[in-house]
Amino acid sequence: MARAGALARRLVAPARATIFDLRNFGPKTLLEIRREVQEIRRKHPGLAAEIDALDGKRVLLVSLSNDREQIRLEAILAKAIQVRGGRVSPLVYRAGAPWAKRLFLGLHIDDVVYFEDYTPPADALDPDIAERLERCRTLADYKAFELEGARIGRQALSTVVRTSREPTIDLDDPAVRRAIRDTIEYAVTSVRVAEAALDELRPDCLLTVERGYAGFGSIADRALARGVPVIQFQAAHRDDAFYLKRYTIDSRGLHPRSLEDSTWKRLLAAGLTDERERQLDEETASQEEGKWFLSRRLRHAGSAAGPERLRERLGLDGRRKVAAVFSHILWDASMFYGSDIYPDQGRWFAETVRLAAQDDRVQWLVKLHPALHWKIRFDGVREEPAELAMIREAVGGELPPHVRLLNPDDDVSNVDLFRIVDVGITIRGTVGIELPPLGVPVITAGTSDYSGKGFTIDSATIEEYEAHLRSIPELDRLSPEQVRLAKLYAYGIFCARPWKFDSFTLDFHPLDSAGDTLEHRLRYNVRTRAELERADDLRAFAEWVLDSDERDFVDANALAAAASPPVEAVSSR
């Protein structure tokens, strides 16, 4: 009976979905999608080729998006897998995502499967799950809330924080608790969808752009719990590159850019040659000079004026150390990369500022994340960053003279800033990779991809972290060996790990007109099927997905040969 009901739902679902899309998107959008498909077929016939790959490995592409550019990207990745013999099954919403289903099908990525077809009929939470949820009283309780291997509590918290754009979670607010409960219900549904889809499709791996928030993360975690590897692709620091990472259940907390132990050992064996150091310097300079759009959007300064000019401008003297607190986007990706010693990133920020205000032995710089400039300007998040109110509350008013605030759009060049800083403070920000190669120690307040590699000062508890902050006046610069390890790790992240593509281009909109500063048009550069098959970048991607067991995609030329004997990493301080 249940099977007959499911079949009936599948028979009427397409008509209902079409009615829903017409009501919510209108015939104009559906006509635009049709024209898009026709244009791709005419200009890039290779991307619309019918490719028989029924016997190849099956890749479940978790799409769940109605963003046109995201679908265009996923489509070319799917075609790359198809021409190498793989079978791609995009998982999409039947209703509410007309771009996804129509564009995939229009390009003969025909094995589309629908989220709704695997959704269980009951809407209410299972009584046992509801009872467990009622027992959650603290953020730690929610973070520990799992269902069949899926970290649905952590994913729900991350989603609620990201949606509300509030850096702290007030569990005393009934609206917040309702939002968490609603999101957990969706996460539970996604776990059930994953279970049913995995049973039916038996994929060899999952491919997805996201693993942290409810929905995407719930499906990915359930696959990992069943032993199905999950491959994530995510933008790198360059406009022409992504990070590709193959996850297992034991590595699911790592950032996509991270280096697995096996990759780190290969780097240690290869050594830091003069050529690799030159490549790292060149890659770092390209970011600071604004070669890439993704770097320019985070650079609001003019050209570097020199560290001494900046020191003078900020009123810093040479008798006391300078410590810089590098704030994150406190409501973004805040719960699923590593573990934090504070309940949330907002509390870390407030407590760190409070401690800085109490210690005038050090000159403190509090640097707000530069992306906040665009979030406020275009997203309409708020009139001022939430961090400003948090600072006022933490210190009981204005910052004392020995603490200087650097706003998101301040004309401060990182080239200059990094050279006047004696210590950096972060949870797991990129400065933990950028500062140590310059000999600058970084104190962290949570685990990260680079913690424990020998060049950061890591903390297991709040007490240990605060003790490290109080020890700043006595901290030395990093040793030559720590600097070498830091440079080697940075080389791995910035030079070895990115998968560089040229079969398509991301044409980003100008900074002054982009709605969220990441708006772009994806432009295909391959036309025919022969060009699709010959493309070196797509071949490298597809062969790594289908034929490799390596957890990290690593540029084949980056670690071609060992240049020095293996060196063991020293422990963190």
C-alpha positions, 0 to 999 in steps of 0.5 A, spaced: 500 500 500 505 504 501 509 503 495 502 504 491 501 511 495 509 513 493 507 511 486 501 515 485 505 521 488 510 520 483 505 520 477 501 527 480 508 530 482 510 533 475 503 536 474 503 539 481 510 542 480 509 545 474 503 549 477 507 551 483 513 554 478 508 557 474 505 561 480 511 562 483 516 564 477 511 565 472 511 563 464 517 569 463 522 565 467 520 558 464 521 561 457 528 564 459 530 557 461 528 554 455 532 560 451 538 558 455 538 551 454 537 552 446 543 557 446 547 552 450 545 547 445 547 552 439 553 555 441 556 549 445 553 542 442 558 538 446 555 540 453 548 537 450 551 531 447 547 524 449 552 520 452 551 513 454 554 511 461 549 506 464 555 501 466 559 507 469 560 509 476 554 513 479 555 520 482 549 522 486 550 530 485 546 533 490 544 540 487 538 543 491 539 549 488 535 554 483 541 558 482 542 559 474 550 560 475 550 554 480 546 549 475 551 551 469 557 550 473 554 543 476 552 541 468 559 542 466 562 538 471 556 533 470 558 532 463 566 532 464 564 525 468 559 523 463 565 523 458 569 519 462 564 513 463 561 516 469 553 516 471 551 522 474 544 523 478 542 530 480 538 530 486 534 536 485 527 539 488 521 538 483 518 544 485 521 551 486 527 549 482 525 550 475 532 552 473 535 545 475 531 540 473 530 544 466 537 545 465 540 538 467 534 535 462 535 540 457 543 538 456 541 530 457 543 529 464 537 525 464 538 521 470 535 527 474 532 524 481 527 529 485 527 530 493 520 530 494 520 523 491 524 520 497 520 525 502 516 521 507 509 522 508 509 524 515 511 531 517 511 531 524 517 529 528 518 522 530 516 522 538 523 520 540 526 525 536 521 530 539 523 528 546 530 528 545 530 535 542 526 538 548 531 536 552 536 540 549 538 546 553 544 549 551 548 550 545 553 544 547 546 540 547 544 542 540 551 541 537 551 534 540 544 532 537 545 527 531 541 522 527 543 516 524 550 519 523 548 526 521 550 532 525 543 535 524 543 539 531 550 543 529 547 544 522 541 547 524 544 552 529 549 554 523 543 555 518 539 559 523 545 563 525 547 564 517 539 566 516 538 571 521 546 574 520 546 574 528 553 572 531 550 569 537 544 564 539 540 567 544 536 560 546 532 564 551 528 567 545 522 563 543 523 565 536 530 562 536 528 556 539 522 555 534 527 557 528 532 551 530 526 546 531 523 548 524 530 547 521 531 540 525 525 538 522 527 539 515 534 536 517 530 530 519 527 530 512 533 530 509 536 524 513 530 520 511 531 523 503 538 521 503 536 514 506 531 512 501 535 515 495 542 511 497 538 505 498 535 506 491 541 509 487 547 506 490 551 511 488 559 510 488 560 517 491 556 524 492 558 530 489 556 537 492 558 544 493 556 544 500 556 540 507 555 544 513 548 547 513 541 543 514 539 539 508 546 539 504 549 537 510 544 532 513 544 528 506 552 528 506 553 526 513 548 520 512 552 518 506 558 518 510 555 514 515 554 509 510 561 509 507 559 513 501 565 518 500 562 525 499 566 530 494 566 537 495 568 543 490 568 550 493 571 556 491 579 557 492 582 564 493 583 564 485 577 566 480 580 560 476 580 555 481 576 550 486 578 546 492 576 539 491 576 534 497 574 527 498 571 526 505 570 520 509 566 520 516 573 521 520 575 527 516 568 531 515 570 536 520 575 539 515 575 545 511 575 543 503 582 547 503 585 543 508 591 538 507 590 531 509 595 527 513 597 524 507 598 530 503 602 534 509 607 528 509 608 528 502 609 536 502 614 534 508 618 529 504 618 534 498 621 540 502 621 547 501 625 548 495 627 555 492 622 554 486 616 552 491 618 558 495 618 563 489 611 560 487 608 561 494 611 569 494 608 570 487 601 567 489 601 571 495 603 577 491 597 576 486 592 576 492 595 582 495 595 586 488 588 584 486 589 580 481 583 576 482 576 578 483 575 574 490 581 578 493 579 585 490 573 584 494 576 583 500 581 589 499 579 596 500 585 599 501 589 603 496 597 601 495 601 599 501 604 606 504 609 602 508 609 599 515 612 605 518 607 610 515 601 605 518 604 604 525 605 612 525 598 613 523 595 608 528 599 611 533 603 605 535 610 605 539 615 601 538 616 599 546 609 595 546 607 589 542 602 589 537 596 584 537 591 584 532 584 580 533 582 578 526 574 577 526 571 572 522 564 573 519 561 571 525 555 568 522 558 564 516 560 557 517 560 558 524 559 551 526 561 545 522 569 546 521 573 544 526 571 545 534 570 551 538 572 552 545 567 558 546 559 556 545 559 560 538 564 565 534 560 571 537 562 570 544 569 568 542 569 575 539 566 579 545 571 575 550 577 577 546 575 584 546 574 584 553 580 581 555 584 586 550 581 592 553 583 590 560 591 589 558 594 595 556 601 592 556 599 590 549 597 595 543 591 591 540 588 592 533 581 589 532 580 588 525 573 587 523 572 582 517 573 586 510 567 582 507 562 586 512 563 592 508 559 589 502 554 585 506 552 591 509 552 595 503 548 590 498 545 585 503 542 590 507 544 586 513 544 592 518 546 599 518 552 597 522 556 591 523 553 587 530 560 587 532 560 594 534 554 593 539 558 587 541 564 591 543 560 597 546 557 591 551 564 588 552 567 594 554 562 598 557 562 603 552 568 606 548 574 602 547 580 604 551 586 608 548 590 602 547 585 598 543 584 601 536 578 598 531 579 597 524 573 597 520 571 593 514 573 599 509 578 602 512 584 604 508 589 599 511 593 594 506 595 587 509 602 588 506 603 593 511 599 590 517 602 584 517 609 587 518 607 591 524 603 585 527 607 581 533 601 576 534 595 574 530 589 572 534 583 568 530 579 562 531 581 558 524 581 564 519 586 564 513 591 569 517 593 562 521 596 561 514 598 568 512 602 570 518 606 565 520 610 565 514 612 572 516 615 569 523 608 572 526 605 567 531 598 566 531 593 564 537 587 560 535 581 559 539 579 552 535 581 547 531 582 548 524 586 545 518 592 548 520 592 547 528 597 542 530 602 543 524 607 546 529 607 553 527 600 556 531 599 557 538 593 552 539 588 552 545 584 546 548 580 550 553 578 557 554 583 557 560 588 555 556 586 560 550 586 566 555 593 564 558 596 565 551 593 572 550 596 574 557 602 571 555 603 576 549 608 581 552 613 575 552 612 571 546 617 571 541 617 570 534 617 564 530 623 560 529 626 558 523 624 551 523 617 554 524 617 559 519 619 553 514 613 549 516 608 555 515 611 556 508 610 549 506 603 549 509 601 555 505 605 552 499 600 546 499 594 550 500 595 556 495 599 552 490 598 545 490 591 544 492 587 548 487 584 545 481 585 550 476 580 550 470 579 554 463 574 550 460 569 555 463 570 562 466 567 566 472 565 573 469 564 576 476 560 583 476 563 589 478 564 590 485 560 597 485 554 593 482 554 586 484 549 584 489 552 580 494 559 581 491 560 574 488 555 575 483 557 572 476 556 569 469 559 563 468 561 562 461 563 556 457 569 555 453 568 548 450 564 547 444 564 541 441 564 534 444 571 533 442 573 539 446 570 537 452 573 530 451 580 533 450 580 539 456 585 537 461 582 541 466 575 537 466 579 530 465 583 531 471 577 533 475 573 527 472 579 522 473 580 524 480 572 523 482 571 516 478 578 513 479 582 516 485 582 514 492 586 520 494 582 525 499 585 531 496 586 533 489 593 536 488 596 539 482 600 533 479 606 538 478 606 541 485 609 535 488 612 532 482 619 530 486 622 530 493 627 535 493 629 534 501 629 528 506 623 528 510 622 532 516 617 531 522 613 537 524 614 539 531 608 540 536 604 546 536 607 551 542 
